[in-house]
Amino acid sequence: MVGDRPQTARAGAPAGGWTALIDEIVDGRWSDPATGRTMTVPYDSVVIAESLAGREAELVASVDLPGRLAVVADAATYEALGRRVAEALKDRDPTVIVLDHPHADMANVAALREKLRSFNSAVAVGSGTVNDLVKYVTAEDGRRYCVFGTAASMNGYTSTTASITLDSGLKVSLPAQAPAGFFVDLGVSAAAPRRLAAAGFGDCLARSVAQVDWWLSHRLFGTTYSQSAYAIEEADERELNARAAGIGRGEVEAVGYLYRVLTLCGLGVSFTGLSNHGSMGEHQISHYIDCFAGKRHPGTLHGQQVGVASLTMARLQQRILDSETPPGVKATIVDEADMVRRMGPAIAAQCLEELRRKAFTPQSASAFNDRIAGLWPELREELRAFVIPEPEMRRMLSEAGGATTAEELGLDLAFWREAVIHSREMRNRFSMIDIAADAGWLEDFAAEER
């Protein structure tokens, strides 16, 4: 069973209901218009409805979760929806596991692995952390699970990776599995704390700056690029952005479009095997914060940080794109001692490997400069077509209830600027932040960021 087919579309919902297009992708009926290739994703069911009350047991049954069943939530998500799900499944006699303020790290992975050892399948009730922990643990031995979302706070519900912090302290995306079923009660999610939906909107807002970075990398270095991941969410992004203020007000219709964009973004990860279409330079800034803020971390969500980082990236990209003269770079300065000081030796070693994979030598810098000079007039116009102007992005993020500056996030300003400068060390994905750094003006740019 896929989609919300028993119900007709309500006013404001897409024609065909909240899972229009999503149903086609899940069923294997959607073909990439650019290639004609049919895309497949590893899900049995995606259901988004204004209410799922009374349908919980039917939905779980539809995705064939065998044997002994556990319902996993944290304290907040159990009260929001978990209790209702567990009660609806009473004929299965599920065991309820309520996690105590969990974090998506290897210690919590080990703890949940032990708790789930005697269960054949699981139902996750929650958003980022709960879902990532359950999907990662069940993927280790192929046990099936489904998830009931409680907030539109991130795009990882339907992705095949989990964001986990390693014992070293480095946060990475690890191979996991998609849920057999993903179920959304829009009424429950619309009632969630506003900062959660604002975080989800911040994650969606990153599309513009991520696409600029990814296409730049593709054109200059021939890295893989997939337009299909953008094609499936383009129309819904427009609908979502037009309802940014509705996110801030907790309107069901706006939250519905937010879930659609988040879900379609996750589906894009599933059939491309890559997260680049929604995660480039801006996400590296957020990852740096989560890895190295320590006691300076204000407790903000990843998507909240991505929203502010997207504004920073938009300003940086605009500075480069405003110039008719192509940007030029010099050999990358790799300061290993400083990385060890900031990161510690274990994480620094991992990040040095990532940085060196994209670092310029004098020879490769010269070759890069020659290549971008020849491409610049054409490339500049291609990149500008992806841009949402920064003032418009800032307005929408504010209306959605998101912070628009590091100060509004509650982050130490000096640390925020450190994150902007050194975030490129986190991954080998090439972005305009690498150009700014190797052109020699990133530190001056960061000094003006707030």
Buried (B, 14 or more C-beta within 10 A) or exposed (E): BBBBEEBEEEEBBBEBBBBBBBBBBBEEEBEBEEEEEEBEBEBBBBBBBBEBEEBBBEBBBBBEBEEBBBBBBBEBBBEBBBBBBBEBBEEBEBBBBBBEEBBBBBEBBEBBBEBBEEBEBBBBBBBBBBBBBBBBBBBEEEBBBBBBBBBBBBBBBBBBBBBBBBEBBBBBBBEBBBBBBBBBBBBBBBBBBBBBBBBBBBBBBBBBBBBBBBBBBBBBEEBEBBBBBBBBBEBBBEBBBEBBBBBBBBBBBBBBBBBBBBBBBBBBBBBBEBBBBBBBBBBBBBBBBBBBBEEEBBEBBBBBBBBBBBBBBBBBBBBBBEEEEBBBBEBBEEEBEEBBEBBBEBBBBBBBEBBEEBBBEEEBBBEBBEBBEEBBEEBBEEBEEBBBEBEBBBBBBBBBBBBBBBEBBEBBEEBBBBBBBBBBBBBBBBBBBBBBBBBEBBEEBBEEBE
